[in-house]
């Protein structure tokens, strides 16, 4: 019997989540399985991969073949690297303590990378929000200035009519003097 580590789909339409399961290769995708190892949610950024590392390592060491997607997840979490180190220990190339130290160092580096990515994504999101708020504030200020200009007080227009009224008699007097001189 060939055993595979694969994904079993669940969730609603266009909002898929997956279970990481160990199943007989002849059983259907969402059918019978031997053991559930964890879950995978591709909708989050970065994708959420939660599974029992010890159980997955045991199944990989027993010879269970992961599918391509699950192989990428196992590699991402370091299970395949741990298998590589364990095979080295079994052959006598290195000690168990050295293998464990190498794996712990790799795990710490990987966690730092994941944390850095999450922080950079949240920083980008915050920067985009600040830029959007600044642009919105500028648009609001421009609108307020346009409305203030449109609703400018009428006394400015009355002052021009008063000045024009004062100039009119002077102009009529000047016209009258020009007519008398001519």
C-alpha positions in Angstrom: 0.0 0.0 0.0 1.5 3.4 -1.1 1.0 6.1 1.5 0.9 9.8 0.5 1.0 13.0 2.5 -1.4 15.3 0.7 -4.0 18.0 1.0 -7.8 17.4 1.5 -9.9 20.4 0.5 -12.5 21.9 2.8 -14.1 25.3 3.2 -16.6 27.0 1.0 -16.4 28.1 -2.6 -13.6 30.5 -3.3 -12.5 30.3 0.3 -10.6 27.0 0.4 -8.8 25.7 3.4 -6.9 22.4 3.3 -6.2 19.6 5.8 -2.8 18.0 5.6 -3.5 14.3 5.8 -1.7 11.0 5.4 -3.8 8.8 3.1 -3.7 5.7 0.9 -2.8 6.9 -2.6 -5.9 5.0 -3.9 -8.4 6.9 -1.8 -10.2 10.0 -3.1 -8.9 13.5 -2.4 -11.5 14.3 0.2 -12.1 10.7 1.2 -10.7 8.4 3.8 -7.4 9.1 5.4 -5.1 7.5 7.9 -4.2 10.6 10.0 -4.6 14.3 10.0 -1.4 16.2 10.5 -2.6 19.8 10.3 -4.1 22.6 8.3 -3.1 24.9 5.4 -4.7 28.3 4.7 -3.5 29.9 1.5 -5.8 33.0 1.9 -3.6 34.6 4.5 -0.4 36.5 3.7 2.0 34.7 4.3 0.0 31.5 4.0 -0.7 29.8 7.3 0.8 26.3 7.6 0.0 24.6 10.9 0.8 20.9 11.5 2.4 18.6 13.9 6.1 18.5 13.0 6.9 15.3 14.9 4.1 13.3 13.3 5.1 14.6 9.8 8.7 13.7 10.4 7.7 10.2 11.6 5.6 9.7 8.4 8.4 11.0 6.1 10.9 8.7 7.8 8.5 5.7 7.4 8.5 6.4 3.6 5.3 8.4 3.0 5.6 10.3 -0.2 4.4 14.0 -0.1 2.7 15.6 -3.0 4.5 18.5 -4.7 2.6 21.2 -2.7 3.0 19.3 0.6 6.7 18.8 -0.2 7.1 22.5 -0.5 5.4 23.0 2.9 7.5 20.4 4.5 10.6 22.0 3.1 9.4 25.4 4.3 9.0 24.1 7.8 12.3 22.1 7.7 11.0 18.6 7.9 12.9 17.5 4.8 16.1 19.1 6.1 15.6 17.3 9.4 15.2 14.0 7.4 18.4 14.8 5.6 20.3 15.3 8.9 18.7 12.2 10.4 19.9 10.1 7.5 23.4 11.5 8.1 23.2 10.4 11.7 22.0 6.9 10.7 25.0 6.6 8.4 27.4 7.8 11.1 28.4 11.0 9.2 27.5 13.2 12.3 26.3 12.9 15.8 22.7 13.4 16.9 23.7 16.5 19.0 25.4 18.1 16.0 22.4 17.4 13.8 20.0 18.8 16.4 22.2 22.0 16.7 22.2 22.5 13.0 18.5 22.0 12.8 17.9 24.5 15.7 20.1 27.1 14.0 18.2 26.6 10.7 14.9 26.9 12.5 15.9 30.2 14.2 17.1 31.7 10.9 13.8 30.6 9.2 11.7 32.1 12.0 13.6 35.4 11.7 12.9 35.5 8.0 9.2 34.8 8.5 9.0 37.5 11.2 10.8 39.9 9.0 8.4 39.3 6.1 5.4 39.8 8.4 6.8 43.0 9.8 7.6 44.4 6.3 4.1 43.6 5.1 2.6 45.3 8.1 4.9 48.3 7.6 4.0 48.5 3.9 0.3 48.4 4.8 0.8 51.2 7.4 2.7 53.3 4.9 0.0 52.9 2.3 -2.6 53.9 4.9 -0.6 57.0 5.8 -0.2 58.0 2.2 -3.9 57.5 1.5 -4.8 59.6 4.6 -2.4 62.4 3.5 -3.9 62.4 -0.1 -7.4 62.5 1.3 -6.5 65.4 3.6 -5.0 67.3 0.7 -8.2 66.7 -1.4 -10.4 67.8 1.5 -8.3 71.0 2.0 -8.6 71.8 -1.7 -12.3 71.3 -1.6 -12.6 73.5 1.5 -10.6 76.3 -0.3 -12.8 76.0 -3.4 -16.0 76.2 -1.3 -14.7 79.1 0.7 -13.8 80.9 -2.5 -17.3 80.2 -3.9 -19.0 81.4 -0.8 -16.9 84.5 -0.5 -18.7 87.4 1.3 -20.7 89.8 -0.9 -19.3 93.0 0.6 -16.4 92.9 -1.8 -18.9 93.2 -4.7 -20.8 96.1 -3.0 -17.6 98.0 -2.5 -17.0 98.0 -6.3 -20.5 99.4 -6.9 -20.0 102.1 -4.4 -16.7 103.1 -6.0 -18.4 103.0 -9.3 -21.2 105.2 -8.0 -18.7 107.7 -6.8 -16.8 107.7 -10.1 -20.0 108.1 -12.1 -20.7 111.7 -11.0 -17.1 112.7 -11.5 -17.1 111.2 -14.9 -20.3 113.0 -15.8 -18.8 116.2 -14.6 -15.6 115.5 -16.6 -17.8 114.7 -19.7 -19.7 117.9 -19.2 -16.6 120.0 -19.0 -15.3 118.4 -22.2 -18.5 119.1 -24.0 -18.5 122.7 -22.9 -14.9 123.1 -24.0 -15.6 121.7 -27.4 
